Amino acid sequence: MIADRLAAYAQSLRYEDLLAEVVHEVKRRVLDSLACAFGAWTAEPCMIARRIAQSVAVPNGATLWGTAHTTLPDLAAFANGALVRYLDFNDTYLSKEPAHPSDNISAVLAVGESVRASGQRVIEAIVLAYETQCRLCDAAALRPRGWDHVTYGPFSSALGTAKVLGLSKAQTVQAINLAGVANVALRQTRVGDLSMWKACAFANAARNGVFAAMLARLGMTGPSPIFEGQKGFMELVSGPLDLSVFGGKKVPYKILETYIKHYPVEYHAQSAVEAAQVVREELLNKEGRSALSGIAEIEIGSYDVAIEIIGRDPEKWRPATRETADHSLPYCVAVALLDGAVTVQSFDAKRLTDPQLRALMQKVRVIAQEEFIGWYPKAMPTRVTVRTASGNEYVKQVDYPLGHPRNPLSDREIEEKFRSLSAGLFDRARAGKVIDRVWKLETLKDIGALMPLLKVARRG
């Protein structure tokens, strides 16, 4: 049974067996996730999630990042997870089903703090959560069946939580059963105009995964077999799942195949933004700044998955929310061409309604490139072509955007991402202490030692 295989794998995973590069990548993902979280500190859905969690106080519980308030681990996983996800700036994994595996980190840290887990135990749990979610994404696509990718999240978060809690194999199986039976999410989250829930969907999945593991710890059982049953997960949700890799030979850890984002946009837009910036520079160098107003047509050539997710719906040409805009190829490319950069501020309410930007988006045409068939998910090829009223054409194609495993961000670039996104909440000295503590994560006897450093100067 798949649940037994996953539980056995969870039991076998040990910090001592992890490659040094895997441990280092975990620390890079933790720092990157904290960067995203504090960049989203004042976002409305994040403040709502935080207020809900603050309504419950639990001494020696889990800290709401940025505060001194401790609450139930599942509520902390929800509130902190919403922070990580809101900007659409946290890491990504692309396969049959896409995912943001760092969404699991808030769950592992919340539960780890509540049981005073060591940094090494937390690292084990994060690696396990990444393995679980990414392997599930390799096994079957949920999107064509109408389910959201976060449906795999309760499994990965439950397993990460089980590892931190030190559950037995039998308890871990029950955590998997409980996580799978009641937490199937609709793909409507990412269709048409996107709502605040986009930032909270996986945070809720992680919360449910934590809750399932906590129930299993106390002896609760769940329906079995959860995957193979007559009305189980494979029959009703995913279709067949081949997860035999968990019972076979050692294979490269999936965290090494995940991507850290350079721009705060849906990952399929990373190549397009990078290409658009190069095109803009060439255009301005040859024709001057006035050439921006003379753009006649913008053609974005991409691959089928990218077009399905961020380049097909009519709302992508008239986004009304931040959530829709950062999932819009026309918007992201138009901003990159006009501003020369895509930042968190590129999605402010005022920018969304800018007449010049709106007009430029209407000149965007998204087309499928036949020669890109079969490239994804190993590469993310996107070609941006700008044609001007004067008859000139500027073209740039990017296959591996900055942050891709074949074109990775450096440690220093991730540190600067943290400093930039947390500016105004932490001074440079405090930011430096957080960075240093994360790089030494494996030396912590109690992961809770990280939390006081995350308290911000002002509350939200």
Helices and strands as residue ranges (DSSP letters): H 2-12, G 15-17, H 20-39, H 44-54, E 62-63, E 70-71, H 73-86, G 101-104, H 105-114, H 119-139, G 143-145, G 149-152, H 153-165, H 169-181, G 187-190, H 197-217, H 233-233, I 234-238, G 244-247, G 254-257, G 267-269, H 270-287, G 289-294, E 295-302, H 304-310, G 314-317, H 322-325, H 329-339, G 344-347, H 349-352, H 355-361, E 364-368, G 370-372, E 382-388, E 393-398, H 411-422, H 428-439, G 441-443, G 447-454
